[in-house]
């Protein structure tokens, strides 16, 4: 007959196995669920306010917020992505058709005026000195149609994956808004931690994610304004459009806002404005590009209560280890570490006492009079996480 201790160990092993299996099953949706949790934590206060104004209809409030997220963020990004894919596809098709019909000489006719003569001379020298290589290159260019089609197909497939993950994220986001209160209560009830500690860790999660999101959007705005100044000074056509594109590219960590400035500089160079192109490229790389590493940590540290250097390295380290999502995971990992240490020191730390001294309550731990209910410090504040009903 199994002993109590043996049964307990087996049960713990089964719990660990079930957790591993659940993580394995949901691993394809990790980024979608993580972003949904981030948005739910950051926008739950808005959800509460809106629910009160729609007569307590939580589902309607969550639906309005999801629609707002789509219109404010996802729709412009999807439109910009579709526009870029369309233009790249048209450019590849145009170049392929010109080379097939007229050869590389036909492309020279489309080179901007200041560079047309140089392009013609380079092409003539190339044809004279390496006729065989020229023929091979021309054949390769004329057969790139299928490769370009495959590339476009891969881009379309990737876009489909992104759309699918986005839909999963929106579904999870909706249910986290509607059922967030019950979820937090359940996590508090099954957590092996003391009462209130799980909620405090979730509050830290909400605080950090909200700070990172706000700092990311604010930094993108600062970079867009700085880039707009450069566009106006150097005479870039349609500067407002380029500033808007800069804002959205600034939200993509792997790309950054400086890419748009460099692209605009190349446009100026192609239209015969080399000095303006050099100035704009330098402005984009030095001012616009590096401002992200300065402004974002300064804005993020206000809500994290961490030193600016720690925030800076957590952002860069998270980006290097986890990719774009590391901008959220990096600060969250550091904040989780600091929160666990703070909770342990507060709830289990003891001041040094001499033998014979009366027992002293833990540091920073409020004393509880007989008949009063104990509430961990730091859990109650003006900003509740998902309105935990257990408090």
MOSUL-V329201 format. One record per residue. N is the residue number from 1. PHI is phi in whole degrees, -180 to 180 (999 if undefined). BURIAL is + if it has 16 or more other ideal C-beta (glycine too) atoms within 10 Angstrom, else -. D_LAST is the distance of its C-alpha to the last C-alpha in Angstrom with 1 decimal. Layout:
BEGIN
N:PHI:BURIAL:D_LAST
N:PHI:BURIAL:D_LAST
END
This chain:
BEGIN
1:999:-:42.2
2:-68:-:39.3
3:-80:-:37.5
4:-64:-:33.8
5:-67:-:33.6
6:-65:-:35.7
7:-63:-:33.6
8:-66:-:30.5
9:-66:-:32.3
10:-63:-:33.5
11:-64:-:30.1
12:-62:-:28.7
13:-62:-:31.8
14:-66:-:31.2
15:-63:-:27.6
16:-62:-:29.0
17:-63:-:31.8
18:-65:-:29.6
19:-63:-:27.5
20:-63:-:30.9
21:-67:-:32.2
22:-63:-:29.3
23:-63:-:29.6
24:-66:-:33.3
25:-64:-:33.0
26:-92:-:30.7
27:-60:-:32.5
28:-64:-:34.8
29:-111:+:31.8
30:-59:-:30.0
31:-63:+:30.8
32:-64:+:30.0
33:-68:+:26.5
34:-65:+:25.8
35:-65:+:26.9
36:-64:+:24.9
37:-65:+:21.7
38:-63:+:22.8
39:-65:+:23.5
40:-64:+:20.3
41:-66:+:18.2
42:-76:+:20.6
43:-107:+:21.0
44:-67:+:17.6
45:-61:+:17.3
46:-63:-:20.8
47:-62:+:19.8
48:-62:+:17.1
49:-63:-:19.8
50:-70:+:22.5
51:-62:+:20.7
52:-64:-:20.5
53:-87:-:24.2
54:-115:-:25.3
55:62:-:23.9
56:76:-:20.8
57:-85:-:23.0
58:-64:+:20.8
59:-64:-:23.8
60:-66:-:26.2
61:-62:+:24.0
62:-63:+:23.8
63:-64:-:27.5
64:-64:+:28.4
65:-67:+:26.6
66:-61:+:28.3
67:-63:-:31.6
68:-63:-:31.0
69:-63:+:30.6
70:-63:-:33.8
71:-71:-:35.7
72:-83:-:34.6
73:-122:-:34.8
74:-70:-:36.1
75:-62:-:39.0
76:-62:-:40.7
77:-66:-:40.4
78:-65:-:41.8
79:-65:-:44.6
80:-65:-:45.5
81:-63:-:45.6
82:-62:-:47.8
83:-64:-:50.0
84:-65:-:50.5
85:-63:-:51.2
86:-63:-:53.7
87:-67:-:55.5
88:-65:-:55.8
89:-62:+:57.1
90:-64:-:59.6
91:-65:-:60.7
92:-64:+:61.3
93:-64:-:63.3
94:-63:-:65.3
95:-64:+:66.3
96:-62:+:67.2
97:-65:-:69.4
98:-63:+:71.2
99:-66:+:72.0
100:-66:-:73.2
101:-89:-:75.5
102:-125:-:76.7
103:76:+:75.6
104:-67:+:74.0
105:-61:-:76.6
106:-67:-:74.9
107:-71:+:71.7
108:-62:+:73.6
109:-65:-:74.3
110:-100:-:70.6
111:-74:-:70.1
112:-54:-:69.6
113:-48:-:72.8
114:-62:-:72.5
115:-109:-:71.9
116:-65:-:74.2
117:-64:-:77.3
118:-65:-:75.5
119:-65:+:74.0
120:-63:-:77.4
121:-64:-:79.0
122:-64:-:76.4
123:-65:+:76.8
124:-64:-:80.6
125:-64:-:80.5
126:-64:-:78.2
127:-68:+:80.4
128:-72:-:83.6
129:-84:-:82.4
130:-143:-:80.4
131:-65:-:81.7
132:-65:-:80.6
133:-65:-:77.1
134:-61:+:77.0
135:-64:-:78.0
136:-62:-:75.3
137:-63:-:72.7
138:-64:-:73.8
139:-64:-:73.7
140:-63:-:70.2
141:-67:+:69.0
142:-75:-:70.6
143:-101:-:68.9
144:-85:+:65.4
145:-62:-:64.7
146:-66:-:63.3
147:-64:-:61.3
148:-63:+:59.8
149:-64:-:59.0
150:-63:-:57.3
151:-64:-:55.3
152:-62:-:54.2
153:-62:-:53.3
154:-64:-:51.1
155:-64:-:49.4
156:-64:-:48.9
157:-64:-:47.4
158:-63:-:45.0
159:-62:-:44.1
160:-63:-:43.5
161:-63:-:41.1
162:-63:-:39.2
163:-63:-:39.0
164:-62:-:37.7
165:-63:+:35.0
166:-65:+:34.1
167:-63:-:33.8
168:-62:+:31.6
169:-64:+:29.4
170:-67:+:29.1
171:-64:-:28.4
172:-64:+:25.5
173:-62:+:24.3
174:-62:+:24.3
175:-71:-:22.4
176:-67:+:19.7
177:-67:+:19.2
178:-73:+:19.3
179:-106:-:17.3
180:-62:+:15.1
181:-62:+:11.8
182:-66:-:13.0
183:-64:+:14.4
184:-64:+:11.4
185:-63:+:9.7
186:-66:-:13.2
187:-61:+:13.7
188:-66:+:10.6
189:-74:-:12.1
190:-95:-:15.6
191:-69:-:15.4
192:-76:-:17.4
193:-76:+:15.5
194:-66:-:13.3
195:-60:+:9.6
196:96:+:8.2
197:-71:+:11.9
198:-63:+:12.3
199:-64:+:9.8
200:-65:+:11.6
201:-65:+:14.9
202:-67:+:14.1
203:-64:+:13.5
204:-65:+:16.8
205:-59:+:18.4
206:-64:+:17.6
207:-64:+:18.9
208:-68:+:22.0
209:-63:+:22.9
210:-63:+:22.6
211:-65:+:24.8
212:-67:+:27.3
213:-63:+:27.6
214:-63:-:28.1
215:-66:+:30.5
216:-66:+:32.4
217:-66:-:33.0
218:-65:-:33.9
219:-65:+:36.3
220:-61:+:37.9
221:-65:-:38.5
222:-62:+:40.1
223:-65:+:42.3
224:-65:+:43.4
225:-66:-:44.4
226:-62:+:46.2
227:-67:+:48.0
228:-61:+:48.9
229:-60:-:50.7
230:-64:+:52.6
231:-64:+:53.6
232:-69:-:54.8
233:-67:-:56.8
234:-88:+:58.5
235:77:-:59.1
236:-69:+:57.2
237:-67:-:57.7
238:51:-:54.8
239:-64:+:52.5
240:-63:-:49.5
241:-63:-:49.6
242:-64:+:49.7
243:-66:+:46.8
244:-64:+:44.7
245:-64:+:45.6
246:-62:+:44.9
247:-61:+:41.3
248:-71:+:40.6
249:-70:+:42.4
250:-66:+:40.4
251:-79:+:37.2
252:-102:-:39.0
253:-61:+:38.8
254:-71:-:41.8
255:-108:-:44.0
256:92:+:43.1
257:-77:+:44.5
258:-63:+:47.7
259:-62:+:49.0
260:-66:+:49.5
261:-63:+:51.2
262:-67:+:53.6
263:-63:+:54.3
264:-66:+:55.1
265:-66:+:57.3
266:-64:-:59.2
267:-63:+:59.7
268:-64:+:61.3
269:-64:+:63.4
270:-68:-:64.7
271:-96:+:65.7
272:86:-:67.7
273:-128:+:65.4
274:-65:-:65.2
275:-66:-:64.4
276:-62:+:61.5
277:-65:+:60.3
278:-64:-:60.3
279:-62:+:58.5
280:-67:+:55.8
281:-63:+:55.3
282:-64:-:55.0
283:-61:+:52.6
284:-68:+:50.4
285:-75:+:50.4
286:-83:-:50.0
287:-83:+:48.0
288:-70:+:46.1
289:-67:+:45.5
290:-77:-:44.6
291:-63:+:42.4
292:-62:+:39.7
293:-77:-:39.6
294:-107:-:39.3
295:-72:+:37.1
296:-62:+:34.4
297:-62:+:33.4
298:-65:-:33.6
299:-76:+:31.2
300:-71:+:28.8
301:-66:+:28.4
302:-65:-:26.9
303:-94:+:23.6
304:-102:+:23.7
305:56:-:24.6
306:-125:+:27.4
307:-65:-:31.1
308:-58:-:33.2
309:-66:-:35.3
310:-65:+:32.5
311:-62:+:31.3
312:-59:+:34.9
313:-73:-:35.7
314:-69:+:32.4
315:-66:+:33.4
316:-68:-:37.0
317:-65:+:36.3
318:-63:+:33.8
319:-65:+:36.5
320:-71:-:39.2
321:-87:-:37.4
322:-108:-:35.5
323:85:-:37.4
324:-60:-:36.0
325:-69:+:32.5
326:-66:+:32.6
327:-62:+:32.0
328:-96:+:28.3
329:-67:+:28.3
330:-58:+:30.0
331:-61:+:27.5
332:-65:+:24.6
333:-64:+:26.2
334:-65:+:26.9
335:-64:+:23.4
336:-63:-:22.0
337:-60:-:24.5
338:-67:+:23.6
339:-67:+:19.8
340:-62:-:20.5
341:-63:-:22.9
342:-65:+:20.6
343:-66:+:17.8
344:-64:-:20.5
345:-64:-:22.3
346:-75:+:19.3
347:-92:+:17.9
348:-124:-:21.4
349:-69:-:23.9
350:-131:-:26.1
351:-72:-:28.5
352:-66:-:32.1
353:-134:-:33.1
354:-85:-:36.5
355:-58:-:37.5
356:97:-:37.1
357:-72:-:34.3
358:-66:-:31.3
359:-60:-:28.2
360:-116:-:26.2
361:-65:-:22.4
362:-56:-:21.7
363:-60:-:22.4
364:62:-:19.8
365:-101:-:17.4
366:-68:-:16.4
367:-75:-:17.8
368:-119:-:15.9
369:-76:-:17.9
370:-62:-:18.7
371:92:-:16.4
372:-91:-:13.4
373:-91:-:10.1
374:-77:-:10.1
375:-132:-:7.9
376:-60:+:10.0
377:-67:-:12.0
378:95:+:12.1
379:-80:+:8.7
380:-84:-:8.0
381:-158:-:11.1
382:-71:-:13.1
383:-121:-:13.0
384:-82:+:9.8
385:-90:+:10.9
386:56:+:11.4
387:53:-:8.4
388:-57:+:6.2
389:-74:-:5.4
390:-80:-:3.8
391:-113:+:0.0
END
